[in-house]
Amino acid sequence: MSPARLGAVLSILTFVVDQATKLWLYYVVDIGARPPIAVTPFFDLMLVWNRGVSYGLFQQEGPVGPWVLVILSLAAAVGLGIWLSRVNSRLMAVAIGLIIGGALGNAVDRAAYGAVLDFAHLHAFGYSWYVFNIADAAIVAGVIGILYDALFLEHRRAKSS
């Protein structure tokens, strides 16, 4: 499978898993009507509506803000799709695919609800990490993949040429 096709498949898979998880938790588990659900001593499921971007930055109140973020997410996905069509590295394709799927998953939430449905809460030893979702985790993993490729693998590829 070509890197571009691999990235495209992974973006679709990421989007589907993200949306399926959110819909199941919201409509079947009814996570909004329950107190946090302790899964492990350090992981809870709980509903948080994120009206901003990562870590709750740039909170958007009112009807226009979420649509600005939807448009930015879609523009980023298109730009990343163009980049994906040109990559030769499987790692870069995977990373870009994860980011595209995550961006589209969160864009759908903003369009449907005016906010992103976050549900995964990690905490330990009195420290509480932010609440996130599958799309957020995919975006973070994708960014880490791009950085790893750029900082370590690109240098090796340049040396071997």
C-alpha beads as a LAMMPS data file, in Angstrom:
LAMMPS data file: protein, C-alpha beads

161 atoms
160 bonds

1 atom types
1 bond types

-500.0 500.0 xlo xhi
-500.0 500.0 ylo yhi
-500.0 500.0 zlo zhi

Masses

1 110.0

Atoms # bond

1 1 1 0.000 0.000 0.000
2 1 1 1.367 3.422 -0.910
3 1 1 2.103 5.868 1.924
4 1 1 -0.630 8.245 0.719
5 1 1 -3.221 5.463 0.641
6 1 1 -2.104 4.275 4.093
7 1 1 -2.526 7.794 5.476
8 1 1 -5.944 8.171 3.849
9 1 1 -7.160 4.855 5.259
10 1 1 -5.849 5.763 8.704
11 1 1 -7.542 9.176 8.583
12 1 1 -10.887 7.510 7.816
13 1 1 -10.358 4.891 10.516
14 1 1 -9.415 7.553 13.071
15 1 1 -12.485 9.608 12.183
16 1 1 -14.836 6.614 12.414
17 1 1 -13.432 5.353 15.744
18 1 1 -13.520 8.874 17.204
19 1 1 -17.120 9.508 16.182
20 1 1 -18.321 6.018 17.132
21 1 1 -16.765 6.347 20.586
22 1 1 -18.297 9.767 21.186
23 1 1 -21.747 8.730 19.944
24 1 1 -21.719 5.547 22.024
25 1 1 -20.659 7.362 25.194
26 1 1 -23.106 10.225 24.686
27 1 1 -26.206 8.378 23.502
28 1 1 -25.830 4.832 24.856
29 1 1 -23.844 5.256 28.063
30 1 1 -25.470 8.697 28.605
31 1 1 -22.216 10.028 29.990
32 1 1 -23.701 13.512 30.369
33 1 1 -26.209 12.345 32.986
34 1 1 -23.697 10.416 35.109
35 1 1 -20.941 11.271 37.508
36 1 1 -17.434 10.375 36.296
37 1 1 -17.072 6.636 35.618
38 1 1 -13.906 5.260 37.220
39 1 1 -12.330 2.813 34.764
40 1 1 -9.012 2.479 36.614
41 1 1 -7.520 4.319 39.614
42 1 1 -5.988 6.809 37.155
43 1 1 -8.552 6.929 34.304
44 1 1 -12.165 8.144 34.346
45 1 1 -14.809 8.656 31.697
46 1 1 -16.611 11.975 32.050
47 1 1 -18.301 14.484 29.779
48 1 1 -16.667 17.840 29.140
49 1 1 -17.768 20.139 26.322
50 1 1 -14.668 21.879 24.988
51 1 1 -15.634 25.116 23.262
52 1 1 -12.029 25.955 22.455
53 1 1 -9.053 24.129 21.017
54 1 1 -6.356 22.050 22.722
55 1 1 -6.301 22.342 26.503
56 1 1 -9.432 24.515 26.333
57 1 1 -7.551 27.470 24.835
58 1 1 -9.409 30.092 22.786
59 1 1 -12.839 29.334 24.218
60 1 1 -15.533 30.256 21.690
61 1 1 -18.866 31.456 22.998
62 1 1 -21.739 32.373 20.704
63 1 1 -22.748 31.041 17.302
64 1 1 -19.821 32.304 15.168
65 1 1 -16.817 31.001 17.123
66 1 1 -17.415 27.274 16.627
67 1 1 -17.909 27.766 12.890
68 1 1 -14.601 29.620 12.640
69 1 1 -12.948 26.602 14.262
70 1 1 -14.828 24.230 11.913
71 1 1 -13.574 26.168 8.894
72 1 1 -10.007 26.220 10.246
73 1 1 -10.164 22.461 10.914
74 1 1 -11.438 21.752 7.403
75 1 1 -8.790 24.020 5.863
76 1 1 -6.091 22.250 7.884
77 1 1 -7.433 18.858 6.763
78 1 1 -7.347 19.934 3.108
79 1 1 -3.798 21.282 3.443
80 1 1 -2.675 18.129 5.209
81 1 1 -4.396 16.040 2.528
82 1 1 -2.327 17.796 -0.133
83 1 1 0.822 17.167 1.911
84 1 1 -0.218 13.528 2.383
85 1 1 -0.519 13.022 -1.373
86 1 1 3.164 13.972 -1.723
87 1 1 4.842 12.028 1.098
88 1 1 7.053 8.983 0.566
89 1 1 7.561 8.056 4.209
90 1 1 5.132 5.611 5.819
91 1 1 5.649 7.226 9.236
92 1 1 4.848 10.670 7.838
93 1 1 1.761 9.276 6.084
94 1 1 0.553 7.665 9.326
95 1 1 1.192 10.874 11.269
96 1 1 -0.628 13.062 8.756
97 1 1 -3.501 10.572 8.512
98 1 1 -3.953 10.644 12.292
99 1 1 -4.061 14.439 12.319
100 1 1 -6.543 14.626 9.440
101 1 1 -8.869 12.082 11.074
102 1 1 -8.667 13.873 14.410
103 1 1 -9.254 17.305 12.897
104 1 1 -12.305 16.054 11.004
105 1 1 -13.670 14.270 14.083
106 1 1 -13.481 17.408 16.189
107 1 1 -14.862 19.543 13.329
108 1 1 -17.961 17.329 13.160
109 1 1 -18.485 17.788 16.904
110 1 1 -18.247 21.565 16.596
111 1 1 -20.667 21.594 13.669
112 1 1 -23.157 19.279 15.424
113 1 1 -22.918 20.478 19.044
114 1 1 -21.075 23.813 18.976
115 1 1 -18.303 22.188 21.039
116 1 1 -16.060 19.138 21.084
117 1 1 -17.131 16.174 23.214
118 1 1 -14.196 15.228 25.450
119 1 1 -14.439 12.224 27.743
120 1 1 -11.089 10.677 28.729
121 1 1 -9.655 11.957 32.007
122 1 1 -6.224 10.825 33.187
123 1 1 -5.151 11.601 36.739
124 1 1 -2.665 10.302 39.285
125 1 1 -1.037 11.332 42.563
126 1 1 -3.205 14.448 42.845
127 1 1 -2.354 15.579 39.316
128 1 1 -5.200 15.890 36.834
129 1 1 -4.463 15.964 33.118
130 1 1 -6.954 17.594 30.815
131 1 1 -9.991 15.746 29.474
132 1 1 -9.576 14.631 25.844
133 1 1 -10.970 12.295 23.186
134 1 1 -9.742 9.896 20.485
135 1 1 -9.357 12.733 17.962
136 1 1 -7.168 14.702 20.367
137 1 1 -4.987 11.661 21.069
138 1 1 -4.645 11.024 17.317
139 1 1 -3.626 14.633 16.677
140 1 1 -0.991 14.505 19.425
141 1 1 0.352 11.166 18.150
142 1 1 0.451 12.578 14.622
143 1 1 2.374 15.666 15.688
144 1 1 4.848 13.464 17.577
145 1 1 5.271 11.326 14.433
146 1 1 5.928 14.384 12.260
147 1 1 8.446 15.753 14.752
148 1 1 10.215 12.393 15.034
149 1 1 10.384 12.100 11.248
150 1 1 11.645 15.673 10.846
151 1 1 14.174 15.580 13.688
152 1 1 15.572 12.058 13.360
153 1 1 14.576 10.214 10.211
154 1 1 14.948 13.081 7.732
155 1 1 18.535 13.544 8.906
156 1 1 19.251 9.833 8.323
157 1 1 17.653 9.932 4.871
158 1 1 19.761 12.961 3.934
159 1 1 22.945 11.228 5.145
160 1 1 22.279 8.071 3.137
161 1 1 21.641 9.977 -0.107

Bonds

1 1 1 2
2 1 2 3
3 1 3 4
4 1 4 5
5 1 5 6
6 1 6 7
7 1 7 8
8 1 8 9
9 1 9 10
10 1 10 11
11 1 11 12
12 1 12 13
13 1 13 14
14 1 14 15
15 1 15 16
16 1 16 17
17 1 17 18
18 1 18 19
19 1 19 20
20 1 20 21
21 1 21 22
22 1 22 23
23 1 23 24
24 1 24 25
25 1 25 26
26 1 26 27
27 1 27 28
28 1 28 29
29 1 29 30
30 1 30 31
31 1 31 32
32 1 32 33
33 1 33 34
34 1 34 35
35 1 35 36
36 1 36 37
37 1 37 38
38 1 38 39
39 1 39 40
40 1 40 41
41 1 41 42
42 1 42 43
43 1 43 44
44 1 44 45
45 1 45 46
46 1 46 47
47 1 47 48
48 1 48 49
49 1 49 50
50 1 50 51
51 1 51 52
52 1 52 53
53 1 53 54
54 1 54 55
55 1 55 56
56 1 56 57
57 1 57 58
58 1 58 59
59 1 59 60
60 1 60 61
61 1 61 62
62 1 62 63
63 1 63 64
64 1 64 65
65 1 65 66
66 1 66 67
67 1 67 68
68 1 68 69
69 1 69 70
70 1 70 71
71 1 71 72
72 1 72 73
73 1 73 74
74 1 74 75
75 1 75 76
76 1 76 77
77 1 77 78
78 1 78 79
79 1 79 80
80 1 80 81
81 1 81 82
82 1 82 83
83 1 83 84
84 1 84 85
85 1 85 86
86 1 86 87
87 1 87 88
88 1 88 89
89 1 89 90
90 1 90 91
91 1 91 92
92 1 92 93
93 1 93 94
94 1 94 95
95 1 95 96
96 1 96 97
97 1 97 98
98 1 98 99
99 1 99 100
100 1 100 101
101 1 101 102
102 1 102 103
103 1 103 104
104 1 104 105
105 1 105 106
106 1 106 107
107 1 107 108
108 1 108 109
109 1 109 110
110 1 110 111
111 1 111 112
112 1 112 113
113 1 113 114
114 1 114 115
115 1 115 116
116 1 116 117
117 1 117 118
118 1 118 119
119 1 119 120
120 1 120 121
121 1 121 122
122 1 122 123
123 1 123 124
124 1 124 125
125 1 125 126
126 1 126 127
127 1 127 128
128 1 128 129
129 1 129 130
130 1 130 131
131 1 131 132
132 1 132 133
133 1 133 134
134 1 134 135
135 1 135 136
136 1 136 137
137 1 137 138
138 1 138 139
139 1 139 140
140 1 140 141
141 1 141 142
142 1 142 143
143 1 143 144
144 1 144 145
145 1 145 146
146 1 146 147
147 1 147 148
148 1 148 149
149 1 149 150
150 1 150 151
151 1 151 152
152 1 152 153
153 1 153 154
154 1 154 155
155 1 155 156
156 1 156 157
157 1 157 158
158 1 158 159
159 1 159 160
160 1 160 161
